[in-house]
Each structure stands twice: as C-alpha cells, then as structure tokens.
C-alpha cells in the first residue's frame, strides 16, 4: 500500500471559528476534520460555507481573517505554545 502526505503551512484563521484556517495561497481547511473547504456558488454569490448556516462571500473573507499567533493567552493568563 502506498501513501502520499501533503503538508500545508497555515497562515491565517477565522476570528469567530478558530478551527477554520487558511494557507498563504488561499486554500481553506477545517483543522477539526482535516478537510479542505471548497469555494461555492450560492444564489449569485461566490464564497465558502463556514458552518451549515453561515456563508461568507469571497470578497469579505479578509474582514473575517486574522494572523495565527505564535503564542496565545487563555482565560487564566496561561501562555500556551501553538
């Protein structure tokens, strides 16, 4: 049995949905499931389905993205390494 592995460097994530992350070249991945999100056409708009009820159009994606921090503070001020 042959296997092929592909590694992507994830640069950005959605502010509200931290498990949806984006590569530098614009590929969108769900890190909980390990699947790639597809750009879809929905009633005249092009975008991506974040959740089954949340659709974000492609031109507004940058408003919802943030750079993935190297370190992140949790509620109790514990420093974790991501």
C-alpha positions as CSV (number, residue, x, y, z in Angstrom):
1,X,0.0,0.0,0.0
2,X,1.4,3.4,-1.0
3,X,0.6,6.6,0.9
4,X,1.2,10.2,0.0
5,X,1.3,13.0,2.5
6,X,1.0,16.7,1.8
7,X,1.9,19.4,4.3
8,X,0.4,22.9,4.2
9,X,1.6,26.0,6.1
10,X,-1.4,27.6,7.6
11,X,-1.0,31.4,8.0
12,X,-4.5,32.8,8.9
13,X,-7.6,31.7,10.8
14,X,-11.2,33.0,11.1
15,X,-11.8,35.2,14.1
16,X,-15.0,33.5,15.2
17,X,-14.1,30.0,14.0
18,X,-10.5,29.2,15.1
19,X,-10.6,25.7,13.6
20,X,-11.1,27.1,10.0
21,X,-7.6,28.1,8.8
22,X,-6.2,29.4,5.5
23,X,-2.9,29.0,3.7
24,X,-1.0,31.8,2.2
25,X,-2.2,30.9,-1.3
26,X,-5.9,30.9,-0.2
27,X,-6.7,27.3,0.4
28,X,-9.2,26.9,3.3
29,X,-9.1,24.0,5.7
30,X,-11.1,22.7,8.7
31,X,-8.5,21.5,11.2
32,X,-11.0,19.6,13.2
33,X,-11.9,17.3,10.3
34,X,-8.8,17.7,8.2
35,X,-10.9,18.5,5.1
36,X,-10.5,21.3,2.6
37,X,-13.3,23.8,2.2
38,X,-14.5,24.5,-1.3
39,X,-15.4,27.8,-2.8
40,X,-19.1,27.6,-3.7
41,X,-21.8,29.4,-5.6
42,X,-24.8,30.4,-3.5
43,X,-27.7,32.4,-5.1
44,X,-25.5,34.7,-7.1
45,X,-22.6,35.0,-4.6
46,X,-19.3,33.2,-4.5
47,X,-17.9,32.2,-1.1
48,X,-17.4,29.5,1.4
49,X,-19.8,27.7,3.8
50,X,-18.2,28.1,7.3
51,X,-21.0,26.3,9.1
52,X,-24.2,24.8,7.6
53,X,-25.9,28.1,8.2
54,X,-23.0,30.6,7.9
55,X,-21.9,31.6,4.3
56,X,-19.2,34.2,3.8
57,X,-18.7,35.7,0.4
58,X,-15.2,35.7,-1.1
59,X,-14.8,39.5,-1.2
60,X,-15.5,39.7,2.5
61,X,-13.2,36.9,3.6
62,X,-10.3,39.2,4.6
63,X,-12.6,41.0,7.1
64,X,-13.0,37.7,9.0
65,X,-9.4,36.6,9.0
66,X,-6.6,37.1,11.5
67,X,-3.0,36.0,11.5
68,X,-2.4,32.9,13.6
69,X,-0.4,34.0,16.6
70,X,2.7,32.1,17.7
71,X,1.6,32.3,21.4
72,X,-1.9,32.8,22.7
73,X,-3.2,33.7,26.2
74,X,-6.1,31.7,27.7
75,X,-8.6,32.9,30.3
76,X,-6.4,32.4,33.3
77,X,-3.4,34.1,31.7
78,X,-1.6,30.8,30.9
79,X,0.8,31.1,28.0
80,X,0.5,28.3,25.5
81,X,2.6,27.5,22.5
82,X,0.6,26.9,19.3
